[in-house]
């Protein structure tokens, strides 16, 4: 096995043992010897040191075939570190987690949105190194990056991110060259969905996650570990479904896309045109200001709010009918909406979905989406490295 021999050449028995246990599952010292060809004395010495360091735990399961029971060894969650990265518009957010996707450290760094992608990725690599260098945990074995926009089927290339003007950016290759560990890239909202699907015990079939901020993104993730697989890239395209014939021109080049009705920049522009620049104060959620104006009977506000809520509900009803998730999470700008807006959205969706789905339908605001994206990226890094 190439990776194993490379570890042996480096003389890192810790890495060999962790990799062996990851691939074989819990195993006794004898079994590890059979797999690796290492001597009993070498294994015994390395295992004792790793148990002392908290990297390995002794399990109670016996292997009867050798005559006397043998203690099996299991890697501790702390024995693994992975890095999750989220590239947002103008901000890089990254964190290190263990094998249980628990975030140990988190940092953010701003970047110039007009910079070429290679420059932004160089900065990502610098930030990952800085985080890893300052960390005292186990070595980092993999990195996953969440980016708004579509990725290729092998999770190596960012195909298109309209907001940043990125097209066919070889994210994984670029970062692997700089960091020397496996790197994968995925759609950021899919990673948010992945993180939430792993955390929420009530979720049986899966989660659909709708994130609205500068654009509209959807993520769908099944419940349970190890079942995450890259699907068609369509989750990144939901925002570019036409909802208004001959509507406003969208950044994608089409007209009347969902984004042009519900995404924050378009919504702000529309409010400004209606003479409601006062609603646009950056420290206040847009949908909250809109609700307040609509409640006062302002005709433009009522019209804009109705458009936003109807179109979000329409899109989500289609998502529910297609994927039948048992939980729909709305993040970003929609999570900041007042309860009355969320309630109205729930009612409209319930009216529009298939009768069999109405009773169990659940929609909740998702807070801390950015952290979920970093945690989801780390979870993906674990899954592709076979650590979870
Ligand atoms: Zn569009």
Boltz pocket constraint, residues with backbone or C-beta under 6 A from the ligand:
constraints:
  - pocket:
      binder: B
      contacts: [[A, 239], [A, 240], [A, 241], [A, 250], [A, 251], [A, 252], [A, 253], [A, 254], [A, 257], [A, 259]]
      max_distance: 6.0
